[in-house]
Amino acid sequence: MATGRQLRDLFATILHECSPSNPAQLWNDFCHKICDDLGHRLRAGNIREDPTDEEVYDFGLYLIEGILLQMNKSLADCPGMPRPQHDWAAALGNCLIAEQRNYDPLEQQQLGDKRIPHLNPDQLSAFNEICHAVNTKSGQTFFLHGPGGTGKTYVYTTLCHHLHGQGKIVLCVASSGIASLLLPGGRTAHTMFKIPIQIHEASYCSIKRNDNLADLLRVTDLII
């Protein structure tokens, strides 16, 4: 079963890629599932003591808007779609960082702890080396080489859960949308880093120095 965060990613992708004829109806039909984790998040973060459904859904729209902005799109581009009315930015700060921290560290630690004993020696060696680099902030780059079916995705997922359990930010990206679905919170590299589709010698990622994405990248502990 998909989590609220996964459904928000999916909904934003549908708005961006599919241009549904009636996005507002789609939102009205599924907003309760898309936002099913946000009431707890608002209470746990001391943002709202007893949030109403309207506040929960408005917060969901705010987070979806943040995802769309990474895709160079906005809810304003989707005819009929409601837009957030509350000033969530003042309460949360950077919405991209807030969304990346939208998980339960204890649950993530438990998921990682269940997976680590199943790593084979080579997988465990890679896992330990990468975790050491993250924890010592040594800024290293690793490449896991192996044919399909050798457990690379298993290692990536284990790393993600384990580091989330330590409260760290892990960005999971892939070159295609299908591949990104295999990773926790995965997105395409083009979406996450604003990589142009058409590449030429003067191409660059359109990330401004002081925007939310730049701030997210500065505090990211690992990119997979």
C-alpha positions as CSV (number, residue, x, y, z in Angstrom):
1,M,0.0,0.0,0.0
2,A,1.4,3.4,-1.0
3,T,2.1,6.0,1.7
4,G,0.8,9.5,1.7
5,R,4.2,10.8,0.5
6,Q,4.3,8.3,-2.4
7,L,0.8,9.3,-3.4
8,R,1.7,13.0,-3.3
9,D,4.6,12.2,-5.6
10,L,2.3,10.2,-7.9
11,F,-0.3,12.9,-7.9
12,A,2.2,15.6,-8.8
13,T,3.6,13.4,-11.6
14,I,0.1,12.9,-13.0
15,L,-0.5,16.7,-13.0
16,H,2.9,17.3,-14.7
17,E,3.0,14.4,-17.2
18,C,-0.7,13.6,-18.0
19,S,-2.5,16.9,-17.8
20,P,-5.8,15.4,-16.6
21,S,-8.9,17.0,-17.9
22,N,-10.4,17.5,-14.4
23,P,-7.6,17.6,-11.8
24,A,-9.8,19.1,-9.2
25,Q,-12.1,16.1,-9.3
26,L,-9.1,13.8,-9.0
27,W,-8.0,15.7,-6.0
28,N,-11.4,15.7,-4.4
29,D,-11.7,11.9,-4.9
30,F,-8.4,11.0,-3.4
31,C,-7.2,13.9,-1.1
32,H,-8.1,11.9,2.0
33,K,-5.6,9.2,0.9
34,I,-3.0,11.6,-0.4
35,C,-3.0,13.4,2.9
36,D,-3.6,10.5,5.3
37,D,-0.3,11.0,7.1
38,L,-0.4,14.8,7.4
39,G,-2.7,15.1,10.4
40,H,-0.1,13.3,12.5
41,R,2.7,15.3,11.0
42,L,1.1,18.6,11.9
43,R,0.5,17.5,15.5
44,A,3.9,15.9,15.9
45,G,5.6,19.0,14.6
46,N,3.6,21.3,16.9
47,I,2.4,23.1,13.8
48,R,-1.3,22.5,14.6
49,E,-2.6,21.0,17.9
50,D,-5.8,19.7,16.5
51,P,-5.8,20.2,12.7
52,T,-9.1,20.2,10.8
53,D,-9.6,18.2,7.6
54,E,-9.4,21.5,5.7
55,E,-6.0,22.3,7.2
56,V,-4.7,18.8,6.5
57,Y,-5.8,19.0,2.8
58,D,-4.4,22.6,2.5
59,F,-1.1,21.4,3.9
60,G,-1.1,18.6,1.3
61,L,-1.6,21.1,-1.5
62,Y,1.3,23.1,-0.1
63,L,3.6,20.0,-0.3
64,I,2.3,19.1,-3.8
65,E,3.1,22.6,-4.9
66,G,6.6,22.2,-3.7
67,I,7.0,19.0,-5.7
68,L,5.5,20.6,-8.8
69,L,7.9,23.6,-8.5
70,Q,10.8,21.1,-8.8
71,M,9.2,20.2,-12.2
72,N,9.0,23.8,-13.2
73,K,5.2,23.6,-12.9
74,S,2.7,25.0,-10.4
75,L,-0.9,24.3,-9.2
76,A,-1.7,27.5,-10.9
77,D,-1.0,25.7,-14.2
78,C,-3.7,23.1,-13.5
79,P,-7.2,24.5,-14.3
80,G,-9.6,24.2,-11.4
81,M,-7.1,22.9,-8.9
82,P,-7.3,24.5,-5.4
83,R,-4.2,26.2,-4.1
84,P,-2.9,26.4,-0.5
85,Q,-4.4,29.2,1.5
86,H,-2.4,29.0,4.7
87,D,1.1,30.4,5.2
88,W,2.8,27.0,5.7
89,A,6.2,28.3,4.7
90,A,6.3,30.5,7.8
91,A,5.6,27.4,10.0
92,L,7.8,25.0,8.2
93,G,10.5,26.9,6.4
94,N,11.8,25.0,3.4
95,C,9.0,22.7,2.1
96,L,11.4,20.5,0.2
97,I,13.4,19.8,3.3
98,A,10.3,19.3,5.3
99,E,9.0,16.7,2.8
100,Q,12.3,14.9,2.9
101,R,12.1,14.6,6.7
102,N,8.5,13.4,6.5
103,Y,9.1,10.0,8.0
104,D,9.2,8.3,11.4
105,P,12.9,7.8,12.3
106,L,12.1,4.9,14.6
107,E,10.1,3.1,11.9
108,Q,12.9,3.7,9.4
109,Q,15.5,2.4,11.8
110,Q,13.5,-0.8,12.3
111,L,13.1,-1.3,8.6
112,G,16.9,-0.9,8.1
113,D,17.6,-3.3,11.0
114,K,15.5,-6.0,9.5
115,R,17.3,-5.7,6.1
116,I,20.9,-5.5,7.2
117,P,21.2,-9.1,8.4
118,H,20.2,-10.3,4.8
119,L,23.1,-8.4,3.1
120,N,25.7,-10.8,1.6
121,P,29.4,-10.0,2.4
122,D,29.9,-7.9,-0.7
123,Q,26.7,-5.9,-0.1
124,L,27.6,-5.5,3.5
125,S,31.0,-4.2,2.6
126,A,29.5,-1.6,0.3
127,F,26.9,-0.7,2.9
128,N,29.5,-0.1,5.6
129,E,31.8,1.9,3.3
130,I,29.0,4.2,2.3
131,C,27.7,4.7,5.8
132,H,31.2,5.5,7.0
133,A,31.6,8.1,4.3
134,V,28.2,9.7,5.2
135,N,28.9,9.7,8.9
136,T,32.4,11.2,8.5
137,K,31.2,13.6,5.9
138,S,34.1,12.7,3.6
139,G,32.2,13.5,0.4
140,Q,33.0,10.3,-1.5
141,T,31.4,8.8,-4.6
142,F,30.6,5.1,-5.0
143,F,29.6,3.0,-7.9
144,L,27.9,-0.4,-7.3
145,H,28.6,-2.6,-10.3
146,G,26.7,-5.8,-11.0
147,P,24.3,-7.4,-13.4
148,G,20.5,-7.3,-12.8
149,G,19.4,-9.4,-9.9
150,T,22.5,-9.0,-7.8
151,G,20.7,-6.9,-5.1
152,K,21.9,-3.4,-5.9
153,T,18.4,-1.9,-5.2
154,Y,18.2,-3.9,-2.0
155,V,21.4,-2.2,-0.9
156,Y,20.1,1.3,-1.9
157,T,16.9,0.7,0.0
158,T,18.7,-0.6,3.1
159,L,20.9,2.5,3.1
160,C,18.0,4.8,2.8
161,H,16.1,3.3,5.7
162,H,19.2,3.0,7.9
163,L,20.2,6.6,7.3
164,H,16.7,7.9,7.7
165,G,16.7,6.1,11.0
166,Q,19.6,8.5,12.0
167,G,17.6,11.5,10.9
168,K,19.6,12.0,7.7
169,I,18.3,13.2,4.4
170,V,18.7,10.8,1.5
171,L,17.7,11.8,-2.1
172,C,16.9,8.7,-4.3
173,V,17.0,9.4,-8.0
174,A,17.1,7.4,-11.2
175,S,17.3,8.2,-14.9
176,S,13.7,7.0,-15.6
177,G,10.4,7.2,-13.9
178,I,10.0,3.4,-13.8
179,A,13.4,2.9,-12.2
180,S,12.7,5.7,-9.6
181,L,9.6,3.8,-8.4
182,L,11.9,1.1,-7.1
183,L,13.6,3.5,-4.6
184,P,12.1,5.0,-1.4
185,G,10.7,8.4,-2.4
186,G,12.4,8.1,-5.7
187,R,12.2,10.7,-8.4
188,T,13.9,11.2,-11.8
189,A,17.2,12.9,-11.7
190,H,15.8,15.4,-14.3
191,T,13.0,16.4,-11.9
192,M,15.1,16.5,-8.8
193,F,18.1,18.4,-10.1
194,K,16.3,20.4,-13.0
195,I,18.5,18.7,-15.6
196,P,17.5,19.9,-19.1
197,I,16.0,17.2,-21.4
198,Q,17.9,18.5,-24.4
199,I,21.6,18.7,-23.5
200,H,24.2,20.8,-25.3
201,E,27.6,22.1,-24.4
202,A,26.2,25.2,-22.6
203,S,23.5,23.2,-20.6
204,Y,23.3,23.7,-16.9
205,C,20.9,22.7,-14.1
206,S,18.5,25.7,-13.4
207,I,19.0,25.8,-9.6
208,K,19.3,29.2,-8.1
209,R,21.8,29.8,-5.3
210,N,19.3,30.7,-2.6
211,D,16.1,28.7,-3.6
212,N,14.6,25.9,-1.7
213,L,16.2,23.2,-3.8
214,A,19.7,24.7,-3.3
215,D,19.1,24.7,0.5
216,L,17.9,21.1,0.3
217,L,21.1,20.0,-1.5
218,R,23.3,21.7,1.0
219,V,21.8,19.7,3.9
220,T,21.5,16.4,2.0
221,D,23.6,13.6,3.5
222,L,23.5,11.1,0.6
223,I,22.3,11.0,-3.0
224,I,21.5,7.6,-4.5
